[in-house]
Amino acid sequence: MSYGTWIRSKEKKSTDFSEKAYSRESMAIWDAKWHRLSVQARYFFLFVVKSPGKNRLPKSKPTGVSAARFPAAVLKELTAAGFVELITARSRAFDDQVIACDGLYDFATRLRAMHSYHLLDPEKSSEFRKYLDYIFVGSKLLGVLSSVLRHHQIFNELSLAEIIKAYVVHQRWPGWVAGALKEPLAEQILDVIRQAEGPVPLVALLGQIPGSDPAKVRKVVDALITHLALVEDLEPKTWDVMVGLVPKVREQWIQFNQPYNRAPLVACERTKEVGPSGSVIADDLRSVLLEIASDPPRVRQDQALYTKEIERFQAVQEPLPAWLLKAMKWSDASRVGQAIGLARALQLVKDVAEGKQIRLHLNAKGHKWLSSDLEEQYQGIYKLFTAKAERNSVLDPHMGIFCSSFDPFNDLGAGDTRFLGAHVTVLRLEKGKRVPYHWDTKVVDHQALRTSLDEAFAALKPGIFYRLDSVKSHLVDREHNPLNRGLDPDQVVVYWHSRLIPPRDEPREEAGRLVIETFVRQRLIPLGCVRVAIDDEDRICIAREPRYDAYFDRPVALEDWAPNMGVAARVVVQPDFSVIVIGLNPAPAAELAPFCERSSSGSGQGALVLKITRDSIVKAVGLGLKPEEIINRLKRHASNDVPLNVLREVEEWSNWVRRVTTSTLTVLRCPDQETADRVVSALKRLTERISNTIVAVDLKKLTAVEQGKLRNYGIILQKGTEAKASKTKSKKQTW
């Protein structure tokens, strides 16, 4: 038996990361020869001469072009320069052939690649990625570019596409490459390229560095090209080899070095419609708690309201314009759920089992919050959003509705989502240490970002409406971006959720706009820290309110919480049993709501109309409110004398209520009256006579001793099921 043997093929030569298509080893010699050629000769070599084979066998027939297609002078020039050779025809029936000389494969392939991709043409930026796929070994290029990033303290694992998009196509990249190469000539070469009006001829560039060796300069230029700091192309008219920055990089560099004008804040000249001056969240919470105090709603096992209850709560909420709901990214359907969730998060309500039903009641803390002044109510809400949040509290289902796009399955850490409305993390990058991850954030990092945001919003003058788009552009402009915390972009690490934001102006500004927009729309507007409006073109405008300072834990004067807050509310009780509460002080409404019905929606800035009915009085007494307390509350809060008919009816309705008790008794059915008399005589006080033959007794008190007394009177206890079975059996026996 014979076996085949595997003959190991000749080992393949290891390919450098930039030599997937061709090698740059002998390019300097051919570039010098190419530079000395005439324009016409370059044209014929580039477009007429066939590309030489990579590894042509000695006896193989090369692909040639008829010599008749070449002008004599051009053919002579190309032959003398060593680009082509002339092969004499074997007979007069054939033309002489012009072929590319051996050893020109790499150079010719490079020329055709430059002509194909035109990397220095601003209109062909999309060709850059195709060029990378053709010229470089992807996995090796990724390692080279990552080493440049690591040299600049960026250690995150990124894909090649992410590095190209975030770092390479940016005006910082050439300088980063020069630093990573550790070649003094690299920065000098880049200075010559930057100061030139456009791309520079490659051969001419070698002589523009004073006191340097052209061969050394060429080696560094090649390194800058392979590291994507520079690119090369053919000049469209002369086909000379040119070198320069990537067009987008050069454009950014020019813009970066131009005189800088910060984006201005644009004030709103005329507002079309202005939103409420208070906090929408606080108003919704107050109206929901008042309704709960008036009539506790039924809740399901999952603590959600029934549909009928949701409709009832929606009817009493202050209606909001569609543009305001859109600005806060809210909906009418979500407002009740948000208010209930906030009430549970603040621990103002409790679930109470009433038989087989579960109802939502105010607890002592809820009654206290509802009867407190506006300052205490706002402070209670603000403390919930500004407090340090642990991971478990962030995942609280009652607070989850206030944290947009939060994914509990990602290990994001607690973050500062409660305060900001979105999960953004900014950490200080210490030199010589690894890049921290988003879960490494600490309280001091959150506070530093809060301080940076606060300093940014200080540019907004209180009471003046500014267009929100101009606010975002003004606050995030370059070094003013609050995400950089007043430091160089390279000194901080920014994460949007778990995505790293590169230390470049454009992505940092984009992330900054997103943070500010989320912060304004989901925190400052709903919490009443800024007042919102729209202009004639329906653009969102905001004006800073004094309550903004309270959100950042600064004292606020009593009169700044709300206009006329210190003025006592007026309560007018009318003969038709309607109660009108006028003013911002919520205490009167909180005390009157338990025995009144709501006649008007909302509990915001306008008057609140309540109605006293017999059903509301009966319900209040049933919930434990005493008749005397109802009368005292009416008299205490009424600004006028309570009409006598109202007092009389309220007192009658209150005293008309009676309480009855329920108990479970066992019915003893006796065959005749004489047997029932014996049962009563045996058990005496333990029994209740219902009819001549029916006696009720508490089964728990019917102990063995009592059963013995019944037996002494000739009474045998028998369960109802046994009695029925006995009757059925007797009938069968009779039959």
N, C-alpha and C positions, 0 to 999 in steps of 0.2 A: 504494500500500500504506500502511496506517495502523497505527500502533502504539499500544497502550494506555500510558498514563502512570501511574506510581505516585504517588499524591498522599500526601505525608507527613502523617500524622495529627498532631493536636495533641500536643505533647510532654507526657508524663505527669509530673506533679509528683513530685519525689523524696520518698520516704516515710522518715520518721525510724524508727530501729530499734524504737521503742516505739509506733508508730502504724499497725501493720498492721490493727487492727480499728477504732480510733477515734483522734481527736486530742485531746490534753489542753490545747489552747491556751486555751479559754474555760471550763474546768472550774471555776475559782475562783468565777466569778459565779453559775453554776448551783448549785454546792455551797452557797453562802450562802442562795440562795432555797429550796433543798431543806431546809436545816436549819430554816428558819422555817415550813415547812408543818406542818400537823397530821398526826398519825399516820394518820388516816383518809384524808386527801388523798394522802399518800404511797402508801397501799395501792392506791387507785383508779388512780393514774397508773402504778404498777408492774405491776399485774395486770389492769387493765381496758382502759386506753388502748392502742390499737395502736401498735406501734413506727413512728416516722416513717421515710419513705424517705430514702436517703442523698443522692441528687441528683434531686429531684422536678421534672419539667418543669412549666412555668407552666400549661399547659392540661390536665395530667393530673388525674384524679380521685383525691383522697386516700382512704385507707382510714379509715373512721370507725366510731364506736360510738354506738348510740342514746343520746340524752341522758336517756331515761327510766331508764337503769340507774344514774344518778348522783343522789345526794341533792343538793338545791338548794344547800345550804351548801358542800358539797364542790366542786360544779361552779363556784360563784362564786369559791371560794378558788383553785382551779387556774387559772381564767381570769384572775383579777386578778394572779396571780404570773407569768403569761406561759407556763404549761406547755401549756395547751390553748386552742383557740378553738372557738366554737359556729357551726356552719353551719346556717342556717335551711332547712327543707325547702321544696321548690317547691310542694307541695300538702299538703292535710291527710291524704292517704293515706300519707304518709311521716313518719317521726319526724325531729326535728332530730338532726344528727350532731355528735359531739365528736371532733375530731382533734388530734393533737399539733402544736404550733406549729413553723414552719420553724426550722432551726438547732438543733434538739434531738437530731438523730440521734446525735452523739458522746456526749452525756450519757446518753441513754436506753440506748444500747448498753453503755456502761460500767456503768450500774445493773444491767442484766440479766446482764452478765458477773459482777459481784460476787455477785449472788443465785444464779447458777448454780454457781460454783466454791467459794464460802464458804472462802476461804483462811485465815481466822482460826479455823476450826473444827478442833480437833486430830484429829478422827476422819475428816477428809477430806484427809489429807496427799497422797493419790494424785492429787488434782485439780491439784496444783501444776504438774506437767509439762504437763497439758492447757491450763492457763492460759497457760503460756509459748508453746505452739504457736499459741494463738489470738491473743494480744496482740502478740507480738514477731516481728520478722523474724529468723529463726534465725541467718543468716550475720552479720548486723550485731550481734546480741546477743552472739554469740561474740567479736567484736572488742572490744566494750565491756567484757565481763567479763575478757577477757584483758588489757586495759589496766590493770584494777585489780590483777590478779595481777602484772603487770610492775612496777607501782609498788611492790610488796612483794617484788621480787627473785625472782619465780617466772617463768621465761622458757620453760618447757617447752611444747611444742605439745600441747594437750589438746583433746579434743572437747567439745562443749557439755554432753553428758550427764556426762562425767567432771568437768567444772568444777562442775556443779550438785551432783553427789553428794559430791565431795571437799571443796568449798570453800563454796559458797553456803549450803547447809543446815548451817551451823555457827555457833556463837556468836561467832566471830571476824569473820565476814563484814561485819556492819554497821559495825564499827570500821574495817575495811579500806576500805570504800566511803567512809566519812567522810574518811579520810586521802587517798584518791585524788581526791575532789572538791575538796579544799583550801579548804573552807568552814568557818569557825569555828562557824557556826550548826548545821552537821550534827551535830557531837558533842553540842551542847546539846539538840537535838531528840531524839537517841537517849537522852540521860540522862532526859528527861521520860518517854519511852516506857518505859524500863526500870524507872523508879521507880514507875510507875503499876501498879495491881493487875491491869490487863488492858488491852484495846484502848481507845484514846482517840478521842472524836469529832473528826473532821478539822477542822471549823470551830473547835471549842474549842481545839484544839492551837495554832492560829495566834496566840492571845493569851496563851499560857503561857510565852513566852520574854521575859523583862523587857528593856525598852529596845530592842526589835527591831521592824522594819517587818513587819507581817503579810504584805504582798505578797512581801517577800524570803523570809520564812519559808515561805510557800506554794511558792515556786519551788524552795527547797532540799528541801522535803518531796517534791515531784514528782520531783526528781532521785534521792532515796533510794528512791522507789517504782520508778522505771524501772530502777534499778541493783539491784533486788531486796533492798535492805537492809530495806525495809518493804513491807508488803502492805496492801491495803484491802479492806473487806468491809462488808456491810449488817448492822446489828444485827437479830437475828431477830424481835424484838418491835416495835421502833419503826421499823425500816428506815432508821435514820440511818447516814450514812457514817462508818465507824470505820477507824482506822489502827493498826497494831501490828506487832510482830515475827512472823515465821513461827513457828507454835506450837512446832515442834521446836527452833528456835533459842532461843526464850524458855526452854524447858525446860532446854536445855543451859546457858544463862546462869545460871539459878537454881541448878542443881546445881554449877556452877563456883564460885559465890560462897557456897556453904554451907560450914560448918566441915568440914574435910577430915580423914578418917580413912583411913589407908593400909590396904589389904587385908592381913590378918594371915597369918603362916605357920602352917599347921595341922600339928602333929606327929601321927604315926601312933601311936595308943594301943596297938594290938596288931597285930602282923604275922601274916598267915596262912601265908605261905611266903616264904623269903628266898633270893635268888639267890647264886651263887658269889662269894667274896670277892676273887677275882683277876680278871684280864682274860680275857674269853672269846676275844678275838682272839689274845692271846698263847698261850693254851692250845691253840687250834685250830692255830696255826702250829707249835707245838712237837710236837703229835701227828703232824701231816703230815710234818714234817721227820724225825721218828723213823722213820716208816714208809718214807720215801724212803731213809733210811740203811740200813734193814733190807732193802728190796727195791725198787730203783729202778723206777718205773712206766713203761710205754710211753706216749708222747704222739703226737698226730697232727701233721700238718704245720703246723696253725694253733696249735700249742702247747697244745691242749686235751687233757685226759685221755680215754682210752677209757672207755666206760660201765662195763666190768668193773672198771677201775681205780678209778673213782669209787665204786662200791659197796664196794670193799675199803677205801678211805679212810674212808667213812662208818661202816663197822663198827668202826673203832678210835677214833672221836671220842667225847668225853664227851657223853652224851645231855643235852639241855637241855629244861626244861619248856616246854610250849606257850605259857604266858603270857609267859615270858621272850623267846622268839622273836618273839612278837607285839609286845612292848614295844620291841624293837630293830628291828622291821620286817625280820626275817630269816626264812629258811626252812631246813629241814634240807638241802634240795637245793643251796642256795647256799653253804653253809659251806665245802665243800671247794674250790670255785672261788675264794672269797674268800681262803682260806689260801694257795692256790697263787699267786694274784695278788700277795698281800703278800710271799710268798717271792721272787717275781721282782722286785718293786719294791725289795726290800731287797738284791737281788743275792746271794741265798744259794744259788741253784740254777743249774744249767746243763744244756743239752741236749747229749747225747753220742750220736753216731751209732755204732750197733753193727750193722754189716752193712746190711741194708735197714731196720732198726728204729731208732727214736730213743727214747732213755730219758732220764728226768729224774734227774740225780745232784746230790748236794750238792757244792758247791765248797769251797775252803779256808775262805772266809768263813762258809759255812753250818755247817761242822763247828765252827768257833770259836764261832759264836753259840749253837749247840746245847749246847756244853760249858761255856758261861759261866754265871755266876750270874744270878739273877732280875733284879737291878738292871741289869746290862748288857743283858739281853734287853729289858726294858721301855724303857730309855733308847734303844735302837736303834729300836724301834717309834715312840716318841714323837717322836724327831727327824725321822722321815719325815713325820709328820703336822703338825709345827709349823714345819718349814723353809719358807723363802720359796719359793713355787711360781711358776715361769714358766708362760706359757700352754702351751708344748709339753709340760711335765711334767704339767699338769692333764689334758691329752688323752691321757696315757699309758694304754693299755688296761688295764694291770695296776692302776692307781689309780682308773680310772673306776668300778669297782664300789663304791668308797667315797664317791662324789660323787653324791648323789641328784639326779635331775631336771636333770642338766647337759646342755645342748644345745651340741654343738661347732660348730653352724652359726650360732650367735649370737655377735657380737663382744663377749663379756662381759669379756674380759681375763682375767688369771690369777685375780684375786680371792683370797679366803682360804677357798676351799671345802674344802681339805684339813683345815684346822684346825677349821672350824665345822660342816662337813657339809652346808652349803647356801650358795648364792651370794647373800650380802647385802653391800651396800657402803654405807658411811657416810662422807661427805666434808664438810669444813668449808666453809660458804658465806661468802665474803668480800664485804663490803658494796661495792656499786658494780661488781661483776664478774658475769659471766654465771654461770648455774647450771652447775656441772661435770657432766659425763656419767659414767656408771658406769665407762667405760674410762679415766677420768682418775685413778683411784685409785692411790695410792703405798703404799710399805711403811709409812710413818708413819701412814697412815690405818688400815691393818690393825692395827698395833700399838695405836693409840688405841682401837679397838673391842675388842681383846682385853683391854686394861686395864680398860675400862668393864665388860665382862662379868665379869672377875675380881673387881672391886669389888662388883658386884651379888651374886655367889655367896658373898661373904664373910659374908653374913647367915645362911648355913647353918652351924650348929654341927657339927663333925665327930662322926660316930658316931650322930647322931640322925636318925631317919627322918621325912621330911616328905612330905606328899601332893604329888605333882607338879603338880596343878591349882592348889594354893595357892601353890606356888613360882612358877609363871608369873605369877599375878595379883599377887603381892607384889613381884616384881622389876620388872615393867613399869609399875607404878602411877605415872601422871603424870610428875613431874619425876625419878622414880627410874629411868625407862626407860633401859636401857643403850644403846639405839639413838640417843638424843639426846646421849650422851657428856658428860652433865653440863651441857649448854648449853640455851639456849632452843630449842624446836622449829624456830623460823624461822632459826636459825643453822647448821643442818646439813641436808644433803640425803641422803635414804635411798632406796636402790634395792633392791628384791627382784627378783633377776635383772635384767631391763631395765625393770621397772615402777617408776615413781616413787611413793613413799609420801608422801601429803600431810602437811604439818606440822600435823596435828591430833591430839588425844589419842587418839581412837578408832582410826583406822587405824594410828597408830604403835604403840599398845598391841597391836593385833591382829597386826601384823608382829613385834613383840617377843615375843609368846607363841609365834609360829611359829618364830622363830629359837631361842628357849630350848628348845622341845620338840625340835626337830631336833638341836640341840647335845647335849642330854642323851641322847636315844634313839640317835643314830648315832655319838656320840663318847664321851661321859663314861661311859656304861654299858658299851659293848663294850671300852673301854680300861681299865676297872677304876678310873676316877677317882671314881666313885660306886658304892655298892652298891645294888642294886635289890631291892624286895620288893613284895608285894601285901597289902592289908589284908583284913578280913572281907568287904568289898564288892567285892573284886577290883580296887581302885583302885591305880594305880602309886604307889609311895613310893620315895624315894631318900635315901640317907645319904652325906654327903661323906666320902671316904677320904683318907688322907695322900698317895696317889699323885696326887691332884688338883693338889697343889703342884708336882709334877714336870712335869705337862703344861704348866704356866705357867712353866716354867724356874726353879723355886725348888728349893733343895737339900732332900732328904728323908733322914731318918736311916735307917741300914741296917735296923734292926728294923722300920721302918714300911713297907717294901716288901711284906712278907708276914709273918704270924706264924711265929715259929720258923725264919725263913729262914736264920739263921746256924748252925742246928743241922745237923750233917753227916747226909746221908742214910744209912739202913741198907740194906745189900744182903745178903739171905739166900739162899745157894745150897743147894738141897735135893737129896737123893740121887735124886729122880725127875726131875732135870735142869730143874726150874723155878727161876727167879730172881725173887725178890720185892724190888722197890725201894720203900722206905718213906721219905718225906720230900719236901721241896719243892726240894731242890737237884737240878737236872736233869743235872748233869755225869755221874754214874754211868750213868744211862739212856742218855745220848748215846754213851758209849763201849761199852756192852754191846749196844746195839741192832743194830750191823752184823753180829753173828754169833748173834743170837737172833731168835726169832719172837715176835710179840705174842700173849699169851693173854687179856689184858683190854683193854677199850676205854678211851680217854681217856689224857690225860697231865696231868691237872689237879692237884687238891689231895689225891687219895687215893693208895693204893698202886698200883704198876704191876707187873704180873706178866708175865715173859718166859719163854720156853721154849727150851732148847738142843736142837737136833735135828741129825741128820747133814746134812740138806739145808741148814740154815742155816750150818753150818760149811763145807760145800763151797762155798756161795755166797760166803761171806766170803773164803775163800782165793782163789776165782776173781776177786774184786774187788781182790785185791792185799794182803790182810791176812795177815801171816806167822803160822805156827803158834805161834812163841814169843810173839808179841805177844798172841795170843788168851789163852794161858795166863797171861801177866803181867797182863792186864786183869782176868781173873777173880780172881786172887789179890789184886790191888791194891785192888779195890773191895769184896770180900766182907768182911762183918763177922764171919763165922764161918770156920772152916777149911773149905776147899772139899773136899767128899767125894772120897775117892780114886777111886771108880768114875767120877765125873764127870771128874776130871782125866785118868784113863786113857783113857776113851772119846773125850774131846775131842782128846787128843794123837794117838790112833790115827786118828780121822777126818781130822785135819789132815794127818798124814803120808801117809794113804791117797790123797790127791789127787795126781794126776800131770798134768803139762802136756805136750801134744803140739803139734807145729807143723804148719801146713798150707803146702803149696806147689803150684804149678801146673806139671805136666810134660806133655810131648807123648809119646804112645804111638806107637812104630814097630812096626807089625805086619809080620813077616817071613814069607815063604811056607814056610820050613823052618828047621830048627835050624842048618844050616850057614851060611845067610845071616845069622842072628842072631849067630853067632860072629864073622863078618867085621865086623859093625857094632860089636861090643864091642871088637874088636881095633883098629878105626880110631879110635874116639872114646875108648876107654879109660875114664878116670875120670869122664868126663861122662855116662856111662850108668849105668842101674840095671837089672839083669836081673830081669824080673818072672816070665817063664816061658821055656820052651824057644824060643818063636817071638816073644815080645813083649819089647821093650826100651824103657825110658822115658828121655827126655832132656829137659833144659830148653831150650825153644825159643829163649829169649833168648840162650843160649850157642851155639846152632847157627849160627855165622857162616858166611860164604862160605869161609873157610879150612877149617873143619870139613867143610863139604859137599864141598870138593875132596878131602879125605882119604877120604871115603866113595866118591867116584868112582874114586879110585886102587884101591880094593878092589872095584870093580865094582858099587857100590851107587848107585842113582838114587833120590833122594827124590821122592815123589809124594803129593799131597794125597789125602785120603780121597774127596772128591767126584770127583776125576779118575780114581781107580782104579775107582770104581763105573761112571762113564761109559764107561771103556775096556772093562769086562766086558760092559756092555750092548751096545756097538757090535760087539764080537766075536761075540756071540750072534746079532745081526741078520745079520751077514755070513755066518755059518755057515748060517743058515736060508735 
